[in-house]
């Protein structure tokens, strides 16, 4: 090209519409006003003579120096435009397209560069790439299958599409003939649809078809096709959605609806859906039946056509106000409610559960409980009659029990009187023995002693001695009998004192050693109780002498709580079978039987623990106070 001189070059630059700069030896030697504005200078003079690298980013300066030196040295410049950022004086960065050529400036090689601001274009390109990346990511991550078909073959398949088709991955489907995945029943229809789509450039509405997977299975899909351009050529984009789940749900829904309908038609409970009827002011004034099942019709004794669409006022005029208020409250509160209500016009009782099922609507389940109500009424009447009979019988039993209590009290009093009477008789007999027989025996003994001091006739001494011996035995026997009738214990003695005397008596008269352990606090408060216990213990110790075959026994006296005392008589002798006590006979058992009976009459008890060869333990428990006697 022709080499303009320096002045002509500068004038040419002023005439250029685009920013232009002239660079010689790495410095600006010329630039027009457009270039000054682009580079952030107030006017062109601000940059004249400045280092051209001033407008180059630091990381690009080495490459820029090499480019400028090479271009000016060999007189050539890049033919194709170059793109890159430049650094403005204010620190901003502008993307530019640079077209450069070599020129002569003052006899030296220089560069003439035309700068075109491409920031807007770059921004649009970036936005386009970002949009394409987002679209690509969206397609790649989409749960729906996306495929692009060109000339009857796959050119793009997303992962969901490969999974739906049963392919190992998307790459396995690229280049594959589409017909291999279309069911023969749908092949002609689908390919014709695609040809029309490419021709028209529109998109087709959803269509249900069958997809053949790699493993030969068939999958129902919904396909939406649209025309697209792929690498400059018309293609078809197909979006597939697996209908298996939806079809299963639809099938399950149909089955559920069928089950509901069967239940609705065959259930024993009556069902009705209803709507409140409102007046002009919005106040509920009636109820309309929307749907009823056969059981509901049977309960009301009406066919469905006379109920559905009718109002309660038309069917049951006498129930309008009560029913409207109840069901309006249920709808307003939003909670179900169960109640049993009479139907006077039908002569029945209904158990009703109602619940809200939409604005101003409710549903109800109704059961006929008339038989149950009648049964409950019969049960109530029978219960009341039974209670009356029980009350009457209870009163009779209370009266009989009171009579028995009185009889038991009389028996206890009689037992106590018998014990005291027996004791009084014993005391009277003992006193008679002491004052009568014993005194006579003692007098006889004295006379016999006086005779012995004289000189009796020959042959009388031996009979006299025998008479004196017999008289001594008679006195001893009378004393023992006197003690058996009434123990010679001082008045006011405790129960422990009586037991100690008894132990001494048993040792002296029967050679039985009795060990007594007595709690001084265990003292009966009534004379009859003390006498009964003493007599019982004495009889038990006599039994030890007669039957136990031992020379030792033990007697323990203790308190049994605050209101009773307990005496335990035990030995380690022969023992016996306690079952004999239930039927005493000639072999024995009357003594223990008598003790038990007398104690029970006094409100006490007698327990026997014994077995042959294991000894005997008899426990006597008696109340301390007469007022605590119980049968």
C-alpha positions in Angstrom: 0.0 0.0 0.0 1.1 3.6 -0.4 3.1 5.0 2.6 1.5 8.3 3.7 3.7 10.8 5.5 3.3 11.6 9.1 1.0 14.5 8.7 -1.2 12.6 6.2 -1.3 9.7 8.7 -2.5 11.8 11.5 -5.2 13.4 9.3 -6.3 10.0 8.2 -6.7 8.9 11.8 -8.9 11.9 12.6 -11.2 10.9 9.7 -11.6 7.3 10.9 -14.9 6.6 12.7 -13.3 4.0 15.0 -10.7 4.6 17.6 -7.2 4.5 16.0 -3.7 4.8 17.4 -0.3 5.0 15.8 2.6 3.4 17.8 6.2 3.9 16.9 9.1 2.6 19.1 6.6 1.4 21.7 5.1 4.9 22.2 1.9 6.6 21.0 2.7 9.0 18.1 -0.8 9.6 17.2 -4.4 8.9 18.2 -7.8 10.3 17.4 -10.4 11.6 19.8 -12.3 8.3 19.8 -9.2 6.4 20.9 -8.5 9.0 23.6 -12.0 8.4 25.0 -11.7 4.7 24.8 -8.4 4.7 26.6 -9.7 7.0 29.4 -7.8 10.2 28.4 -9.2 13.7 28.5 -7.8 14.4 25.0 -5.3 12.9 22.6 -2.4 15.1 23.8 -2.5 13.4 27.2 -1.3 10.1 25.7 1.0 11.4 22.9 4.5 10.2 23.6 3.3 7.9 26.4 4.4 4.2 26.6 1.8 2.1 24.8 2.3 -0.6 27.4 0.5 1.8 29.8 -2.8 0.5 28.4 -1.7 -3.2 28.5 -2.5 -5.4 31.5 0.7 -6.4 33.4 0.3 -10.1 32.6 0.0 -9.3 28.8 2.9 -6.8 28.5 5.7 -9.2 27.6 3.6 -10.7 24.8 2.6 -7.2 23.7 6.2 -5.9 23.5 7.2 -9.0 21.4 4.3 -8.4 19.1 4.9 -4.7 18.6 8.7 -5.2 18.1 8.2 -8.0 15.6 5.5 -6.2 13.6 7.6 -3.0 13.4 10.8 -4.8 12.6 9.7 -7.0 9.7 7.1 -4.6 8.4 4.2 -7.1 8.8 1.2 -7.1 11.1 -1.4 -9.8 11.9 -3.9 -10.0 9.2 -6.7 -11.4 11.4 -8.2 -9.2 14.0 -7.1 -10.0 17.6 -9.3 -9.7 20.7 -8.2 -8.9 24.2 -8.5 -6.5 27.1 -6.9 -3.0 27.4 -6.3 -1.0 30.5 -7.9 2.4 30.7 -6.2 5.3 32.5 -8.9 5.2 35.2 -8.2 1.5 35.9 -11.2 0.2 33.9 -10.8 -2.7 31.5 -12.3 -2.7 28.1 -12.6 -5.7 25.7 -11.5 -4.6 22.2 -10.9 -6.1 18.7 -7.6 -4.9 17.3 -7.0 -4.7 13.5 -3.4 -3.5 12.8 -1.2 -2.7 9.8 2.4 -1.4 9.4 3.0 2.2 8.3 5.9 4.6 8.0 6.2 7.4 10.5 9.0 9.9 10.1 10.9 7.3 8.1 10.5 4.6 10.7 8.3 1.6 10.9 5.2 2.1 13.0 1.9 0.3 13.7 -1.5 1.7 12.8 -4.1 -0.1 15.1 -7.9 0.3 14.7 -9.6 -0.5 18.1 -13.2 -1.6 18.2 -15.0 -1.8 21.6 -16.5 -5.3 21.8 -17.5 -5.2 25.5 -21.2 -5.4 24.8 -20.7 -8.2 22.3 -18.4 -10.0 24.8 -21.1 -9.6 27.5 -23.7 -11.0 25.3 -21.5 -13.9 24.3 -20.8 -14.6 28.0 -24.5 -14.4 28.9 -25.2 -16.7 26.0 -22.5 -19.2 27.1 -23.8 -19.0 30.7 -27.4 -19.6 29.5 -26.2 -22.5 27.4 -24.3 -23.9 30.4 -27.4 -23.6 32.5 -29.6 -25.1 29.9 -27.1 -28.0 29.4 -26.9 -28.6 33.2 -30.6 -28.4 33.4 -31.0 -30.9 30.6 -28.3 -33.2 32.1 -29.9 -33.1 35.6 -33.5 -33.3 34.4 -35.4 -36.3 35.6 -37.2 -36.3 32.3 -35.5 -37.9 29.3 -34.3 -35.5 26.6 -33.1 -36.7 23.2 -32.1 -34.9 20.0 -32.7 -36.8 16.8 -31.0 -36.0 13.4 -31.6 -38.0 10.3 -33.3 -40.8 12.3 -30.4 -41.2 14.8 -29.6 -40.0 18.3 -27.1 -37.1 18.4 -27.7 -36.2 22.0 -29.2 -38.1 25.0 -29.2 -37.0 28.6 -28.5 -39.4 31.5 -32.2 -39.7 32.3 -32.8 -40.7 28.7 -30.1 -43.4 28.8 -31.5 -44.7 32.1 -35.0 -44.9 30.7 -33.8 -46.7 27.6 -31.8 -49.1 29.7 -28.5 -48.1 28.1 -25.2 -48.4 29.9 -24.7 -44.6 29.4 -25.7 -41.8 27.1 -22.7 -42.5 24.8 -24.0 -46.0 24.0 -27.0 -44.4 22.3 -25.3 -41.8 20.2 -25.6 -42.8 16.5 -28.1 -45.5 17.2 -31.1 -45.8 14.9 -34.2 -44.4 16.7 -36.4 -47.1 15.3 -34.7 -49.7 17.5 -36.3 -48.0 20.5 -39.8 -47.5 19.1 -42.4 -50.2 19.5 -43.5 -51.6 16.1 -47.1 -50.5 16.9 -46.0 -46.9 17.2 -43.2 -46.7 14.7 -45.0 -45.4 11.6 -47.1 -42.9 13.5 -44.1 -41.5 15.4 -41.8 -41.1 12.3 -44.6 -39.4 10.3 -45.1 -37.1 13.2 -41.4 -36.1 13.3 -41.3 -35.5 9.5 -44.3 -33.1 9.8 -42.6 -31.5 12.7 -39.3 -30.8 10.8 -41.3 -29.5 7.9 -43.6 -27.2 9.9 -41.0 -26.1 12.5 -43.6 -26.2 15.3 -44.0 -28.6 18.2 -46.4 -31.5 18.7 -48.7 -31.9 21.7 -48.0 -34.8 24.2 -48.5 -38.2 22.8 -48.4 -41.6 24.7 -46.3 -44.2 23.1 -44.2 -47.3 23.9 -40.5 -47.3 24.3 -38.4 -50.4 23.7 -35.5 -50.7 26.2 -32.2 -52.2 25.5 -33.2 -55.3 27.5 -36.3 -55.7 25.4 -38.8 -54.5 28.0 -41.6 -52.1 27.0 -42.1 -48.8 28.9 -45.1 -46.5 28.5 -43.9 -42.9 27.9 -45.4 -39.5 27.2 -43.5 -37.8 24.3 -43.4 -34.1 23.5 -41.5 -33.3 20.3 -40.3 -29.9 19.0 -38.2 -28.8 16.1 -34.6 -27.6 16.8 -31.5 -26.8 15.0 -28.5 -29.0 15.6 -25.2 -27.8 14.2 -27.0 -25.8 11.6 -29.3 -28.6 10.5 -33.0 -29.2 11.3 -33.5 -31.8 14.0 -36.1 -33.0 16.5 -35.9 -32.7 20.2 -38.0 -35.3 22.1 -38.8 -35.0 25.8 -40.0 -38.4 27.3 -41.7 -38.9 30.6 -42.0 -42.4 32.1 -45.7 -43.1 32.6 -45.2 -46.3 34.6 -45.7 -44.6 37.9 -48.6 -42.6 36.7 -50.3 -45.6 35.2 -49.7 -47.5 38.3 -51.2 -44.7 40.3 -54.2 -44.4 37.9 -54.7 -48.2 38.2 -54.4 -48.0 42.0 -56.8 -45.0 42.0 -59.3 -47.0 39.8 -59.0 -50.0 42.2 -59.4 -47.7 45.2 -62.5 -46.1 43.6 -63.9 -49.5 42.9 -63.2 -50.7 46.4 -64.8 -47.5 47.7 -67.8 -48.0 45.5 -68.1 -51.6 46.6 -67.8 -50.6 50.2 -70.3 -47.7 49.6 -72.8 -50.1 48.1 -72.4 -53.0 50.4 -71.6 -51.6 53.9 -74.1 -52.1 56.7 -73.7 -48.6 58.0 -75.7 -45.9 56.3 -73.7 -43.1 54.7 -74.8 -39.7 53.5 -73.0 -36.6 52.3 -74.9 -33.4 52.9 -74.7 -29.6 52.4 -76.0 -26.9 54.6 -78.6 -24.6 53.0 -78.2 -20.9 53.9 -80.7 -18.1 53.7 -80.0 -14.7 52.2 -78.4 -13.5 55.4 -76.0 -16.4 55.4 -77.7 -18.3 58.2 -77.9 -22.1 57.9 -81.6 -23.0 57.8 -81.8 -26.5 56.3 -79.7 -29.5 55.1 -79.7 -31.0 51.7 -78.8 -34.7 51.0 -76.2 -34.9 48.2 -75.4 -38.7 48.2 -76.6 -41.7 50.1 -75.8 -45.4 50.0 -78.3 -48.2 50.0 -77.9 -48.9 53.7 -79.0 -45.3 54.5 -82.0 -45.8 52.3 -82.9 -49.0 54.2 -82.5 -47.2 57.5 -84.9 -44.5 56.5 -87.3 -46.8 54.6 -87.1 -44.7 51.5 -85.7 -45.2 48.0 -82.7 -43.0 47.0 -84.6 -40.9 44.5 -86.8 -39.6 47.3 -83.8 -38.6 49.4 -81.0 -37.3 47.2 -81.5 -33.6 46.4 -84.2 -33.3 49.1 -83.8 -31.3 52.3 -84.3 -32.5 55.9 -87.3 -30.2 56.0 -88.9 -32.1 53.2 -87.9 -35.6 54.6 -88.1 -35.1 58.4 -89.9 -31.7 59.1 -89.9 -32.2 62.8 -86.0 -32.5 63.0 -85.0 -29.4 61.0 -84.1 -27.0 63.8 -82.2 -29.5 66.0 -80.3 -31.1 63.1 -79.3 -27.8 61.4 -77.9 -26.3 64.7 -75.9 -29.5 65.4 -74.4 -30.0 62.0 -73.7 -26.2 61.4 -71.7 -26.3 64.6 -69.8 -29.4 63.4 -68.9 -27.7 60.1 -68.0 -24.4 61.9 -65.7 -26.2 64.5 -64.1 -28.5 61.9 -64.2 -31.5 64.2 -66.2 -34.8 64.0 -68.8 -35.7 66.6 -70.6 -38.9 67.6 -74.1 -39.0 69.1 -77.0 -41.3 69.6 -80.3 -39.7 68.6 -83.9 -40.9 68.5 -86.0 -40.8 65.3 -89.5 -40.5 66.7 -91.1 -40.6 63.2 -89.4 -43.9 62.5 -89.6 -45.3 66.0 -85.8 -45.9 66.0 -82.6 -44.9 67.6 -79.6 -44.0 65.4 -75.9 -43.9 66.3 -74.5 -41.1 64.1 -70.9 -40.0 63.5 -70.7 -36.8 61.5 -67.6 -34.9 60.3 -66.9 -31.8 58.0 -65.8 -32.6 54.5 -65.7 -29.2 52.7 -67.0 -25.7 52.9 -70.6 -25.9 54.2 -70.6 -29.7 53.8 -70.4 -32.7 56.0 -70.8 -36.5 55.9 -72.3 -39.0 58.3 -72.2 -42.7 59.2 -75.5 -44.0 60.7 -76.2 -47.2 62.5 -79.5 -48.5 63.8 -79.0 -49.1 67.6 -82.7 -49.6 68.4 -82.3 -53.2 69.5 -79.3 -52.3 71.6 -81.3 -49.4 73.2 -84.1 -51.8 74.0 -81.7 -54.3 75.4 -80.0 -51.6 77.5 -83.4 -50.5 78.8 -84.3 -54.1 79.7 -80.9 -54.5 81.4 -81.4 -51.3 83.4 -84.8 -52.5 84.5 -83.4 -56.0 85.4 -80.5 -54.3 87.1 -82.8 -52.1 89.2 -84.9 -55.1 90.1 -81.8 -57.1 91.0 -80.5 -54.2 93.1 -83.8 -54.1 94.9 -83.7 -57.8 95.5 -80.1 -57.6 96.6 -80.9 -54.7 99.0 -83.8 -56.8 100.4 -81.6 -59.9 100.8 -78.8 -57.8 102.2 -81.1 -56.4 104.8 -82.3 -60.0 105.6 -78.7 -61.1 105.9 -77.8 -58.2 108.0 -80.6 -59.0 110.4 -79.6 -62.7 110.4 -76.0 -61.7 111.0 -77.0 -59.4 113.8 -79.0 -62.3 115.3 -75.9 -64.5 114.9 -73.7 -61.8 116.5 -76.1 -61.6 119.4 -76.1 -65.4 119.6 -72.3 -65.5 119.5 -72.2 -62.8 122.2 -74.6 -64.9 124.3 -72.4 -68.0 123.8 -69.3 -66.0 124.8 -71.0 -64.7 127.8 -72.2 -68.2 128.6 -68.7 -69.6 128.1 -67.3 -67.0 130.4 -70.0 -67.6 133.0 -69.3 -71.4 132.8 -65.6 -70.8 133.3 -66.2 -68.6 136.2 -68.9 -71.0 137.6 -66.5 -73.9 137.2 -63.8 -71.9 138.9 -66.1 -70.9 141.7 -67.1 -74.6 142.1 -63.4 -75.6 142.2 -62.8 -72.9 144.8 -65.8 -74.1 146.8 -64.7 -77.7 146.6 -61.1 -76.8 147.5 -62.3 -74.8 150.4 -64.5 -77.7 151.5 -61.6 -80.1 151.2 -59.4 -77.7 153.2 -61.9 -77.0 155.9 -63.5 -80.4 156.1 -61.7 -83.5 154.9 -58.2 -82.2 155.4 -59.0 -81.0 158.9 -60.5 -84.4 159.9 -57.5 -86.2 158.4 -55.2 -84.0 160.3 -57.2 -84.6 163.5 -57.1 -88.4 162.9 -53.3 -88.2 162.3 -52.9 -86.4 165.6 -54.9 -89.0 167.5 -52.9 -91.8 165.8 -49.7 -90.1 166.9 -51.0 -89.9 170.5 -51.8 -93.6 170.4 -48.3 -94.3 169.1 -46.8 -92.6 172.2 -48.7 -95.0 174.6 -47.9 -98.6 175.0 -50.3 -100.4 172.7 -51.4 -104.0 173.2 -49.2 -106.6 171.7 -50.0 -107.2 168.0 -51.4 -103.7 167.5 -48.1 -101.9 166.7 -47.8 -103.1 163.1 -51.4 -102.3 162.1 -51.1 -99.0 163.8 -48.0 -98.1 161.8 -49.8 -99.1 158.6 -52.8 -97.0 159.5 -50.6 -94.0 160.1 -48.9 -94.5 156.7 -52.2 -94.7 154.9 -53.4 -91.6 156.8 -50.4 -89.6 155.6 -51.0 -90.7 152.0 -54.6 -89.6 152.3 -53.6 -86.2 153.5 -51.1 -85.8 150.7 -53.7 -86.9 148.1 -56.3 -84.5 149.6 -53.8 -81.6 149.4 -53.0 -82.5 145.7 -56.7 -82.6 144.9 -57.2 -79.3 146.7 -54.4 -77.7 144.6 -55.9 -79.1 141.4 -59.2 -77.6 142.3 -57.8 -74.2 143.2 -54.1 -73.2 143.0 -52.8 -71.8 146.2 -51.5 -68.6 144.6 -51.9 -65.3 146.4 -54.7 -63.0 145.2 -53.5 -60.4 142.6 -50.9 -62.7 141.2 -50.0 -62.3 137.5 -50.3 -64.9 134.7 -46.6 -65.5 134.9 -46.9 -66.3 138.7 -49.6 -68.9 137.9 -47.4 -70.5 135.2 -44.4 -70.6 137.6 -46.6 -72.3 140.3 -47.9 -74.7 137.7 -44.3 -75.6 136.6 -43.4 -76.2 140.2 -46.5 -78.4 140.7 -45.7 -80.4 137.6 -42.2 -81.0 138.8 -43.2 -82.1 142.3 -46.2 -84.2 141.4 -45.4 -85.5 137.9 -41.6 -85.2 137.6 -42.0 -83.0 134.5 -39.5 -80.2 134.2 -41.2 -77.1 132.7 -39.2 -74.1 131.5 -41.3 -70.9 131.6 -40.5 -67.8 129.6 -43.0 -65.1 130.5 -43.4 -61.5 129.4 -44.7 -59.6 132.4 -46.7 -57.3 130.1 -48.7 -60.3 128.8 -51.4 -60.1 131.3 -55.2 -60.8 130.6 -57.5 -58.0 131.8 -60.4 -60.3 132.5 -60.6 -63.1 135.1 -62.3 -65.5 132.7 -59.5 -65.3 130.1 -56.9 -65.9 132.8 -58.7 -68.9 134.2 -59.3 -70.4 130.7 -55.6 -70.0 129.8 -54.4 -71.4 133.1 -56.7 -74.5 132.8 -55.7 -75.0 129.2 -51.9 -74.9 129.9 -52.4 -77.3 132.8 -54.3 -79.8 130.6 -51.6 -79.5 127.9 -48.8 -80.2 130.4 -50.8 -83.2 131.7 -51.0 -84.5 128.1 -47.2 -84.1 127.9 -46.9 -86.4 131.0 -49.4 -88.9 129.6 -48.4 -89.1 125.9 -45.2 -87.3 125.0 -42.8 -89.7 126.8 -40.4 -86.9 127.8 -39.4 -85.3 131.1 -39.2 -81.7 129.8 -41.5 -79.1 128.3 -41.5 -75.4 127.5 -44.1 -72.7 128.1 -43.8 -69.3 126.6 -46.0 -66.3 127.5 -46.0 -63.2 125.2 -48.1 -60.4 123.8 -49.7 -60.9 120.4 -50.1 -57.2 119.5 -51.8 -54.8 121.8 -55.1 -56.6 122.3 -54.1 -60.3 122.7 -51.8 -62.6 124.5 -50.2 -65.8 123.3 -49.0 -69.0 125.2 -47.0 -71.6 123.4 -46.7 -75.1 125.0 -44.1 -77.3 123.3 -42.2 -80.6 123.8 -39.9 -82.8 121.8 -41.8 -86.0 122.5 -43.7 -88.6 120.5 -46.0 -86.2 118.7 -49.3 -87.2 116.9 -51.4 -86.6 113.8 -53.3 -83.3 114.2 -56.1 -84.7 112.0 -57.2 -86.8 115.0 -58.5 -83.6 116.6 -61.3 -83.3 114.0 -62.8 -86.6 115.4 -61.8 -87.3 119.0 -62.4 -90.8 120.1 -61.6 -93.2 122.9 -57.9 -93.0 122.1 -57.9 -89.3 123.0 -58.2 -85.9 121.5 -61.1 -84.7 123.7 -58.8 -82.5 125.8 -57.4 -80.5 122.8 -60.8 -80.4 121.2 -62.3 -79.0 124.4 -59.5 -76.4 124.7 -60.1 -75.3 121.0 -63.8 -75.0 121.4 -63.6 -73.0 124.6 -61.0 -70.6 123.2 -63.1 -70.0 120.1 -66.1 -69.3 122.2 -64.1 -66.7 124.0 -62.9 -65.1 120.7 -59.5 -66.8 120.7 -57.9 -69.7 118.7 -55.8 -72.8 119.2 -53.4 -74.1 116.6 -51.5 -77.4 116.8 -48.3 -78.2 115.0 -47.3 -81.8 115.4 -46.3 -85.0 113.7 -45.5 -88.5 114.9 -41.9 -88.5 116.2 -41.4 -84.7 115.8 -42.8 -83.4 119.0 -45.8 -81.1 119.6 -46.3 -77.3 119.6 -49.6 -75.9 120.7 -50.3 -72.2 120.4 -53.1 -70.5 122.5 -54.2 -67.0 121.5 -56.8 -65.1 123.5 -58.0 -61.5 123.7 -56.9 -59.5 126.7 -60.2 -57.7 127.1 -63.7 -59.1 127.2 -64.9 -56.3 124.9 -62.6 -57.5 122.1 -64.1 -61.0 122.0 -65.1 -61.9 118.5 -66.7 -65.0 117.1 
